[in-house]
Amino acid sequence: MADRELEKSTRLVEAGRRKQWRRRLVNAPVERASTILFDDVEQLRGTRAALGVYNYGLQGTATQWTLAEALTELEPGAAGTALYSSGLAAITTPLLALLAPGDELLAPDNVYGPTRKFCETILKQFGIPTRYYDPLVGPGIADLIGKNTRAILLESPGSQTMEVQDVPAICTVARERGLVTLLDNTWATPLLFPAVAAGVDVTIVAATKYVGGHADLMLGAATATGAYFDRIQMASWDLGHAVSPDDAWLGSRGLRTMGLRLKQHEQNALEVAQWLNEQPQVGRVLHPALPACPGHECWKRDFKGSSGLFTFELKGERDSFVDALELFGIGYSWGGFESLALPVDPYRTIIQPPAPNLVRLHIGLEDPQDLITDLKAALDQAGRSP
């Protein structure tokens, strides 16, 4: 078994479950610890901070190591995974670790709002400017690289307007120019888009979402190749990042069923998106698996499926539509078992959003026909609103 490559569904079950960590248990137990005791001073002085080594609570215990190793195993070619208390921290910390004053970052113009805010505040204060590019630029990114450009951030698809980037093409250019690439891969996870295999150096997920899957924890992860992992992990510890063992345990539990849940999210979301695409009150449906979505051809070529998040243009009154929904919660985040609806107003500087009246849906694990019935009633009500 050890000599052959396991399928992803099998790896989801087996990854990270070292016997020395779980002993006779199926799962590694929740080990809560701040102080680790040593037998003597020599052992204390000879123990270095490293994953898998009991040193201090900041470096974790078997509970955290199990999840980190499992996420690494889902990205063949990766050297390790650093864990964080949020998806945003999993984006910002690698940027801080890999950039220095005077360096320039290229980021897509559809980037996640809090990431953009970090670029325009903290990075700027540290003397690291950010220049934004059209997410559909593809190999044309070569023309945007300046003498101080050191990193390219990608987000594919964009979390609000769903553009799918030509990640392999951008990464090829980056490698040729000696730049590091970082991808927010939360929408797809490694199951639907194997990022390291596509040339990405650092692949990031807000594990709050599909990894956890139950809307009950905050968690992030950055999985990196050997050229960058140690720098990211050491910077994470130097900045004091730590994930609670309880959240890490929940993340590991969610990971084991993520493949099954993603298949159901995909099936349900496609059924709802295709229905919306036929409604007169709806403009474009921005779902990567549908031809109208920008970058659809890249999705078709590179991805192994789709997840539950997409956006559509509403022709009626938006707030009354969202308020009229009964089975959809109104709230931030996504990736849990529950369906959500959120009015979104993307902020951009170089490209315009598809329309000013956008609604983002996360389709959960409910019966899609029940969701469609709920959406139809809300569309009808919004159409009657003055």
Secondary structure, 3 states (H helix, E strand, C coil): CCCCCCCHHHHHHHCCCCHHHHCCCCCCCCCCCCCCCCCCHHHHHHCCCCCCCCCCHHHCCHHHHHHHHHHHHCCCCCCEEEEECCHHHHHHHHHHHHCCCCCEEEEECCCCHHHHHHHHHHHHHCCCCEEEECCCCHHHHHHHCCCCEEEEEEECCCCCCCCCCCHHHHHHHHHHHCCEEEEECCCCHHHHCCCHHHCCCEEEECCCCCCCCCCCCCCEEEEECCCCHHHHHHHHHHCCCCCCHHHHHHHHHHHHHHHHHHHHHHHHHHHHHHHHCCCCCEEEEECCCCCCCCCHHHHHHHCCCCCCEEEEEECCCHHHHHHHCCCCEECCCCCCCCCEEEEECCCCCCCCCCCCCEEEEECCCCCHHHHHHHHHHHHHHHHHCC
